[in-house]
Amino acid sequence: MLDPKQIEQWVAAGLGCEHLAVKGDGQHFEALIVSAEFEGLNRVQRQQRVYQTVLHKLNSGELHALSLQTLTPDEWKTTRG
C-alpha cells in the first residue's frame, strides 16, 4: 500500500515545487502542488506535467488514482488570502 509521502517524493524529484501536499487512503490520493513551472500552462498541461513524474508508477499499476490541484505561486497566494 502506498504512503502519501512516497508520492510527494516522486513528484518533488521531477518537479520544482514551492508547496506539495498529498493525502490519501493508500488507494486514492489527492495532491496540492504549487510550482512556478505551471506558469503559462493550462490545467491539462499542468496535470500532464505532474503525471510525467509518476508515470512509471501509473504504468505499473502501483498508483492508479491521483486527483490534482495545480497552482502557480501567485495563484496559491491569492487562494490563501
PEGITA-V587795 format. One record per run of one state. SS is the DSSP state (@ for helix, = for strand, . for the rest). FROM is the first residue (numbers start at 1). TO is the last residue. Records with the same first field share a line. If there is no record, write none. Layout:
# PEGITA-V587795
SS=FROM-TO, FROM-TO
This chain:
# PEGITA-V587795
.=1-3, 15-18, 25-28, 35-35, 39-42, 61-65, 72-72, 81-81
@=4-14, 36-38, 43-60, 73-80
==19-24, 29-34, 66-71
